[in-house]
Amino acid sequence: VGDLVLQSIAQQMRAHLRACDYAGRLGGEEFAVLLPGTTAQEATAIGERLRHALEQSRIHAGDGTIFQVTMSIGVAPLQGDAQAILAQADAALYEAKNTGRNKVVLAQSADAAPEKTP
């Protein structure tokens, strides 16, 4: 069933991300999505669109069981080195998880940086 969930998430990403976006699995249940040419606020809106689509979808297991899954998302701007960006996104992700799950949280330092990301 875990593989079906991962496949469903990948399908939702393909359907709801733009052609210029890049998505990849970091490991386990964690994914990273690069959204070139977007502000932090635009990235948050894209994350919300993806989160809502996954929440509305249903995953049909081979035995007739139907699953619904949700997604927590941490958003961070592409500023600094990769390690710093991932740390910001991870902190925002854990804030989303610790404050109710199934939501999109913008990293704290991203609030003051509405510039476009490279």
C-alpha positions as CSV (number, residue, x, y, z in Angstrom):
1,V,0.0,0.0,0.0
2,G,2.9,2.3,0.7
3,D,4.0,2.1,-3.0
4,L,0.4,3.0,-4.0
5,V,0.5,6.1,-1.8
6,L,3.9,7.2,-3.3
7,Q,2.6,6.6,-6.8
8,S,-0.5,8.7,-6.0
9,I,1.6,11.5,-4.7
10,A,3.7,11.4,-7.8
11,Q,0.6,11.6,-10.0
12,Q,-0.8,14.5,-8.1
13,M,2.5,16.3,-8.5
14,R,2.6,15.8,-12.2
15,A,-1.0,17.0,-12.5
16,H,-0.7,20.1,-10.3
17,L,2.8,21.4,-10.7
18,R,3.9,23.5,-13.6
19,A,6.1,22.1,-16.5
20,C,9.1,24.1,-15.2
21,D,8.9,22.7,-11.7
22,Y,11.1,19.8,-10.4
23,A,10.0,17.3,-7.9
24,G,11.9,14.4,-6.3
25,R,11.7,12.1,-3.4
26,L,14.2,12.8,-0.6
27,G,13.5,9.5,1.1
28,G,10.7,7.8,3.0
29,E,7.7,10.0,2.7
30,E,9.6,13.2,2.1
31,F,9.7,15.0,-1.2
32,A,11.3,18.3,-2.4
33,V,9.9,20.5,-5.1
34,L,11.8,23.3,-6.8
35,L,9.6,26.1,-8.1
36,P,11.7,28.3,-10.3
37,G,10.7,31.9,-10.8
38,T,8.2,32.1,-7.9
39,T,7.9,34.2,-4.8
40,A,7.6,32.6,-1.4
41,Q,3.9,33.5,-1.5
42,E,3.4,32.0,-4.9
43,A,5.2,28.8,-3.8
44,T,2.9,28.7,-0.8
45,A,-0.2,28.9,-3.0
46,I,1.2,26.1,-5.3
47,G,1.8,24.0,-2.2
48,E,-1.7,24.7,-1.0
49,R,-3.1,23.6,-4.4
50,L,-1.1,20.4,-4.3
51,R,-2.1,19.7,-0.7
52,H,-5.8,20.2,-1.4
53,A,-5.7,18.0,-4.5
54,L,-4.1,15.1,-2.6
55,E,-6.5,15.5,0.3
56,Q,-9.4,15.2,-2.2
57,S,-8.0,12.2,-4.0
58,R,-8.7,8.6,-3.0
59,I,-6.2,5.7,-3.3
60,H,-7.7,2.3,-4.3
61,A,-5.8,-0.7,-2.9
62,G,-6.1,-4.0,-4.8
63,D,-8.3,-5.5,-2.1
64,G,-11.1,-2.9,-2.4
65,T,-9.8,-0.7,0.4
66,I,-9.9,3.0,-0.3
67,F,-7.4,5.3,1.4
68,Q,-7.3,9.1,1.8
69,V,-4.0,10.7,2.6
70,T,-3.0,14.3,3.6
71,M,0.2,16.3,3.2
72,S,2.1,18.7,5.3
73,I,4.3,21.1,3.4
74,G,7.2,23.4,4.5
75,V,8.1,26.2,2.1
76,A,11.5,28.0,2.0
77,P,12.9,30.4,-0.6
78,L,16.0,29.4,-2.7
79,Q,18.3,31.7,-0.7
80,G,21.6,30.5,0.7
81,D,23.2,27.1,0.3
82,A,21.3,23.9,-0.2
83,Q,21.8,22.8,3.4
84,A,20.3,26.0,4.8
85,I,17.4,25.9,2.3
86,L,16.6,22.3,3.3
87,A,16.9,23.2,7.0
88,Q,14.4,26.0,6.6
89,A,12.0,23.9,4.7
90,D,12.3,21.1,7.2
91,A,11.7,23.5,10.1
92,A,8.5,24.8,8.3
93,L,7.5,21.2,7.6
94,Y,7.7,20.2,11.3
95,E,5.8,23.3,12.3
96,A,3.0,22.2,9.9
97,K,3.1,18.7,11.4
98,N,3.2,20.0,15.0
99,T,0.4,22.4,14.6
100,G,-2.3,20.1,13.2
101,R,-0.9,18.6,10.0
102,N,-2.4,18.8,6.5
103,K,-1.2,22.4,6.0
104,V,1.3,24.5,4.2
105,V,3.8,26.6,6.4
106,L,6.1,29.2,5.0
107,A,9.5,29.3,6.7
108,Q,9.9,32.2,9.2
109,S,12.7,33.9,7.3
110,A,10.8,33.7,4.0
111,D,8.2,36.2,5.2
112,A,10.6,39.1,4.6
113,A,11.8,37.9,1.2
114,P,9.1,38.2,-1.5
115,E,11.7,38.4,-4.3
116,K,11.6,35.8,-7.1
117,T,13.7,32.7,-6.5
118,P,16.3,31.8,-9.2
